[in-house]
Amino acid sequence: MRAITLVVLLLAAGTASAGFFSDCDYTAARSASAPAAGATRIVIIGRAGGLRVTGVRGIAEVRASGTACTSERDKLSNITLTATRVGSEVRIEAHVPDLSGFLWTGRSALDFEVTVPDSVPLRVEDSSGELKIENVAAADVEDGSGALHVRNVAGDLSIHDSSGEITVDHVGGNVTIHDGSGSIEVDDAGSVNIPEDGSGSVEIRHVKHNVTIGDKGSGMVSVSDVGGDFVVHDKGSGRIEYTRVAGRVDVPRKH
């Protein structure tokens, strides 16, 4: 009875989360898992759909569960979630076939959540949809489009993002962000380095060491409570504001 209830809840959650896909009429629960003992790296790959990754202390396996969603019944079986392990690497991957052919006018997606040991470094690749990551070790994130929210990272955090807002809270190590467009907000980190950012506002607060921005296109930059230096190498349009910087400030003269 509990298993039936869980499936019903997953289907209901999937239907609600798939509301973005207005023509998504068919759903099915998906799950996968792999042992985590001895793992030194976890790779998670998402396609179209939302993805949430949560670190949990002391768990013995990597577990993924979610809901496949499509607008045509016969496409549903092609949307899968797999877990594999090769050596010390665990890989969780969503499979959502490219259904954008000439005659295809619908949508398909796989919304899923993954729980991981909070002590194993992550590599997360996500194509589209909202991505949330929290309570994890060091993380390397490559994100296509959609909002990205990262919270409570014990080590370093690296982000390559094409578009969509980025919010980062509480990173024990260094934060490095390469961004195309969309706002960036960082609160509480060891250091922050943004080598390149196309457009969108940047707000950075409570950094223990240095804040460095390389090539910044358009959008305001606001920095406060920095324990080290604040440096901006190149800035397009938009003002630069800073308060309570303990070290050296070096920004383009026009700002």
FIBAVO-738994 format. One record per residue (C-alpha): residue in one letter; x, y, z; residue number from 1. Coordinates in nm, 4 decimals. Layout:
("A",(X,Y,Z),NUM)
...
END
This chain:
("M",(0.0000,0.0000,0.0000),1)
("R",(0.2855,0.2394,0.0836),2)
("A",(0.4475,0.1678,-0.2549),3)
("I",(0.1212,0.2467,-0.4362),4)
("T",(0.0861,0.5697,-0.2404),5)
("L",(0.4431,0.6713,-0.3272),6)
("V",(0.3837,0.6175,-0.6970),7)
("V",(0.0649,0.8245,-0.6840),8)
("L",(0.2478,1.1067,-0.5060),9)
("L",(0.5290,1.0983,-0.7615),10)
("L",(0.2815,1.1130,-1.0470),11)
("A",(0.0973,1.4042,-0.8882),12)
("A",(0.4217,1.5908,-0.8235),13)
("G",(0.5356,1.5246,-1.1800),14)
("T",(0.2100,1.6531,-1.3245),15)
("A",(0.2372,1.9724,-1.1177),16)
("S",(0.6044,2.0304,-1.1978),17)
("A",(0.5402,1.9655,-1.5645),18)
("G",(0.2853,2.2445,-1.5746),19)
("F",(0.5383,2.4455,-1.7736),20)
("F",(0.4771,2.1985,-2.0570),21)
("S",(0.1182,2.2851,-2.1370),22)
("D",(0.0873,1.9999,-2.3870),23)
("C",(0.2392,1.7320,-2.1592),24)
("D",(-0.0432,1.4834,-2.0988),25)
("Y",(0.1242,1.1529,-2.0017),26)
("T",(0.3475,1.0885,-1.7004),27)
("A",(0.5250,0.7925,-1.5376),28)
("A",(0.7465,0.7506,-1.2326),29)
("R",(1.1167,0.6845,-1.2885),30)
("S",(1.3867,0.5784,-1.0398),31)
("A",(1.7467,0.4544,-1.0327),32)
("S",(2.0206,0.3961,-0.7747),33)
("A",(2.3844,0.2900,-0.7419),34)
("P",(2.6095,0.2078,-0.4442),35)
("A",(2.8109,0.5017,-0.3131),36)
("A",(3.0709,0.3239,-0.0970),37)
("G",(3.4212,0.4194,-0.2152),38)
("A",(3.2950,0.6646,-0.4787),39)
("T",(3.5240,0.9601,-0.5465),40)
("R",(3.3045,1.1387,-0.8028),41)
("I",(2.9366,1.1603,-0.8865),42)
("V",(2.8223,1.2760,-1.2312),43)
("I",(2.4609,1.3833,-1.2817),44)
("I",(2.3223,1.4651,-1.6250),45)
("G",(1.9825,1.6265,-1.6714),46)
("R",(1.8020,1.7039,-1.9943),47)
("A",(1.4774,1.8965,-2.0365),48)
("G",(1.3009,1.9279,-1.7019),49)
("G",(1.3751,2.0325,-1.3467),50)
("L",(1.6612,1.8832,-1.1448),51)
("R",(1.7333,1.8955,-0.7720),52)
("V",(2.0485,1.7531,-0.6086),53)
("T",(2.0695,1.7210,-0.2296),54)
("G",(2.3617,1.6001,-0.0192),55)
("V",(2.2849,1.3773,0.2774),56)
("R",(2.5336,1.2681,0.5419),57)
("G",(2.6126,0.8983,0.5741),58)
("I",(2.3959,0.7498,0.2975),59)
("A",(2.5220,0.4329,0.1289),60)
("E",(2.3853,0.4866,-0.2213),61)
("V",(2.3070,0.7522,-0.4781),62)
("R",(1.9304,0.7575,-0.5328),63)
("A",(1.7358,0.9282,-0.8111),64)
("S",(1.3606,0.9500,-0.8606),65)
("G",(1.1312,1.1602,-1.0704),66)
("T",(0.8614,1.1815,-1.3335),67)
("A",(0.8782,1.1405,-1.7101),68)
("C",(0.6392,1.3660,-1.8981),69)
("T",(0.5358,1.3813,-2.2636),70)
("S",(0.2446,1.4884,-2.4794),71)
("E",(0.2292,1.1568,-2.6711),72)
("R",(0.1791,0.8202,-2.5007),73)
("D",(0.4098,0.6230,-2.7303),74)
("K",(0.7027,0.8524,-2.6469),75)
("L",(0.6808,0.7861,-2.2727),76)
("S",(0.8829,0.4639,-2.2705),77)
("N",(1.1774,0.6440,-2.4346),78)
("I",(1.2190,0.8802,-2.1393),79)
("T",(1.4318,0.6984,-1.8812),80)
("L",(1.6541,0.7505,-1.5778),81)
("T",(1.9663,0.5351,-1.5338),82)
("A",(2.2349,0.4821,-1.2688),83)
("T",(2.5723,0.3247,-1.3501),84)
("R",(2.9028,0.2852,-1.1726),85)
("V",(3.2439,0.2480,-1.3343),86)
("G",(3.5282,0.2186,-1.0871),87)
("S",(3.4902,0.4959,-0.8322),88)
("E",(3.2573,0.7115,-1.0461),89)
("V",(2.8778,0.7009,-1.0128),90)
("R",(2.6738,0.8355,-1.3031),91)
("I",(2.3059,0.9337,-1.2939),92)
("E",(2.1624,1.0283,-1.6321),93)
("A",(1.8255,1.1362,-1.7674),94)
("H",(1.7487,1.0197,-2.1205),95)
("V",(1.5044,1.2425,-2.3063),96)
("P",(1.5258,1.1753,-2.6829),97)
("D",(1.5383,1.4723,-2.9154),98)
("L",(1.1830,1.4870,-3.0454),99)
("S",(1.2077,1.8183,-3.2276),100)
("G",(1.1644,1.6784,-3.5775),101)
("F",(0.9629,1.8443,-3.8513),102)
("L",(0.6342,1.6762,-3.7563),103)
("W",(0.6848,1.6841,-3.3783),104)
("T",(0.5046,1.9720,-3.2076),105)
("G",(0.4861,1.8416,-2.8487),106)
("R",(0.7191,1.8455,-2.5501),107)
("S",(0.8949,1.5854,-2.3385),108)
("A",(1.0764,1.6228,-2.0083),109)
("L",(1.2062,1.4373,-1.7048),110)
("D",(1.1872,1.6144,-1.3691),111)
("F",(1.3927,1.4330,-1.1047),112)
("E",(1.5688,1.4581,-0.7698),113)
("V",(1.8976,1.2990,-0.6660),114)
("T",(2.0277,1.2381,-0.3139),115)
("V",(2.4037,1.1999,-0.2849),116)
("P",(2.6586,1.1576,-0.0034),117)
("D",(2.7531,1.5069,0.1131),118)
("S",(3.1253,1.4225,0.1078),119)
("V",(3.1717,1.3233,-0.2603),120)
("P",(3.2568,1.5871,-0.5285),121)
("L",(2.9946,1.6431,-0.7989),122)
("R",(2.9832,1.7114,-1.1687),123)
("V",(2.6366,1.8294,-1.2789),124)
("E",(2.5378,1.8904,-1.6421),125)
("D",(2.1892,2.0221,-1.7112),126)
("S",(2.0378,2.1281,-2.0430),127)
("S",(1.7234,2.3207,-1.9531),128)
("G",(1.4885,2.3747,-1.6621),129)
("E",(1.5400,2.4900,-1.3053),130)
("L",(1.8420,2.3408,-1.1252),131)
("K",(1.8828,2.3336,-0.7458),132)
("I",(2.1884,2.2007,-0.5610),133)
("E",(2.2356,2.2049,-0.1832),134)
("N",(2.4359,2.0542,0.1014),135)
("V",(2.7121,1.9040,-0.1136),136)
("A",(3.0913,1.8808,-0.1313),137)
("A",(3.2865,2.0514,-0.4124),138)
("A",(3.0727,2.0971,-0.7252),139)
("D",(3.1389,2.1593,-1.0941),140)
("V",(2.8214,2.2722,-1.2718),141)
("E",(2.7477,2.3212,-1.6421),142)
("D",(2.4027,2.4655,-1.7017),143)
("G",(2.2260,2.5576,-2.0227),144)
("S",(1.9116,2.7590,-1.9594),145)
("G",(1.6879,2.8061,-1.6579),146)
("A",(1.7383,2.9342,-1.3063),147)
("L",(2.0290,2.7916,-1.1059),148)
("H",(2.0289,2.7908,-0.7240),149)
("V",(2.3229,2.6545,-0.5237),150)
("R",(2.3368,2.6495,-0.1438),151)
("N",(2.5720,2.5090,0.1200),152)
("V",(2.8787,2.3834,-0.0685),153)
("A",(3.1607,2.2672,0.1561),154)
("G",(3.4410,2.3026,-0.1011),155)
("D",(3.4949,2.4920,-0.4263),156)
("L",(3.2144,2.5703,-0.6710),157)
("S",(3.2624,2.6152,-1.0454),158)
("I",(2.9753,2.7236,-1.2727),159)
("H",(2.9517,2.7542,-1.6506),160)
("D",(2.6094,2.8956,-1.7365),161)
("S",(2.4541,3.0085,-2.0629),162)
("S",(2.1424,3.1936,-1.9489),163)
("G",(1.9158,3.2314,-1.6482),164)
("E",(1.9573,3.3735,-1.3005),165)
("I",(2.2239,3.2343,-1.0665),166)
("T",(2.2015,3.2479,-0.6866),167)
("V",(2.4772,3.1087,-0.4655),168)
("D",(2.4640,3.0966,-0.0849),169)
("H",(2.7238,2.9702,0.1632),170)
("V",(3.0275,2.8251,-0.0148),171)
("G",(3.3225,2.7276,0.2005),172)
("G",(3.5769,2.7469,-0.0819),173)
("N",(3.6210,2.9486,-0.3984),174)
("V",(3.3384,3.0380,-0.6392),175)
("T",(3.4184,3.0653,-1.0110),176)
("I",(3.1419,3.1674,-1.2527),177)
("H",(3.1463,3.1928,-1.6339),178)
("D",(2.8109,3.3359,-1.7408),179)
("G",(2.6375,3.4400,-2.0599),180)
("S",(2.3303,3.6296,-1.9461),181)
("G",(2.1148,3.6617,-1.6370),182)
("S",(2.1633,3.8024,-1.2900),183)
("I",(2.4258,3.6676,-1.0487),184)
("E",(2.3926,3.6821,-0.6707),185)
("V",(2.6565,3.5413,-0.4333),186)
("D",(2.6275,3.5604,-0.0544),187)
("D",(2.8974,3.4154,0.1741),188)
("A",(3.1974,3.2570,0.0001),189)
("G",(3.5705,3.2113,0.0447),190)
("S",(3.6505,3.4064,-0.2733),191)
("V",(3.4669,3.4942,-0.5953),192)
("N",(3.6086,3.4978,-0.9470),193)
("I",(3.3935,3.5842,-1.2513),194)
("P",(3.6263,3.5690,-1.5549),195)
("E",(3.3464,3.6619,-1.7962),196)
("D",(2.9850,3.7722,-1.7733),197)
("G",(2.7771,3.8984,-2.0632),198)
("S",(2.4748,4.0783,-1.9242),199)
("G",(2.2734,4.1040,-1.6054),200)
("S",(2.3288,4.2480,-1.2613),201)
("V",(2.5942,4.1095,-1.0251),202)
("E",(2.5549,4.1322,-0.6460),203)
("I",(2.8243,3.9867,-0.4182),204)
("R",(2.8229,3.9979,-0.0362),205)
("H",(3.0207,3.8579,0.2562),206)
("V",(3.3365,3.7243,0.0903),207)
("K",(3.6304,3.6261,0.3108),208)
("H",(3.9051,3.6907,0.0555),209)
("N",(3.9146,3.8469,-0.2939),210)
("V",(3.6462,3.9348,-0.5484),211)
("T",(3.7732,3.9441,-0.9078),212)
("I",(3.5664,4.0225,-1.2177),213)
("G",(3.7315,3.9923,-1.5582),214)
("D",(3.5290,4.0900,-1.8658),215)
("K",(3.1877,4.2239,-1.7587),216)
("G",(2.9431,4.3390,-2.0244),217)
("S",(2.6275,4.5222,-1.9253),218)
("G",(2.4562,4.5405,-1.5893),219)
("M",(2.5221,4.6863,-1.2468),220)
("V",(2.7880,4.5409,-1.0148),221)
("S",(2.7367,4.5722,-0.6382),222)
("V",(2.9918,4.4394,-0.3876),223)
("S",(2.9972,4.4643,-0.0075),224)
("D",(3.1763,4.3170,0.2944),225)
("V",(3.4889,4.1827,0.1250),226)
("G",(3.7841,4.0695,0.3368),227)
("G",(4.0404,4.1031,0.0540),228)
("D",(4.0724,4.2915,-0.2758),229)
("F",(3.8006,4.3935,-0.5205),230)
("V",(3.9184,4.4085,-0.8827),231)
("V",(3.7271,4.4627,-1.2087),232)
("H",(3.9431,4.4368,-1.5228),233)
("D",(3.6982,4.5453,-1.7930),234)
("K",(3.3441,4.6833,-1.7691),235)
("G",(3.0867,4.7791,-2.0313),236)
("S",(2.7686,4.9651,-1.9397),237)
("G",(2.6244,4.9847,-1.5905),238)
("R",(2.7619,5.1269,-1.2697),239)
("I",(2.9902,4.9701,-1.0091),240)
("E",(2.9138,5.0090,-0.6386),241)
("Y",(3.1201,4.8821,-0.3449),242)
("T",(3.1232,4.9216,0.0332),243)
("R",(3.3324,4.7778,0.3163),244)
("V",(3.6202,4.6354,0.1126),245)
("A",(3.9159,4.5608,0.3411),246)
("G",(4.1814,4.5362,0.0688),247)
("R",(4.2669,4.7081,-0.2575),248)
("V",(3.9980,4.8374,-0.4960),249)
("D",(4.0872,4.8487,-0.8663),250)
("V",(3.8026,4.9210,-1.1104),251)
("P",(3.7948,5.0879,-1.4558),252)
("R",(3.8477,5.4619,-1.4196),253)
("K",(3.5155,5.5602,-1.5788),254)
("H",(3.3388,5.3831,-1.2914),255)
END
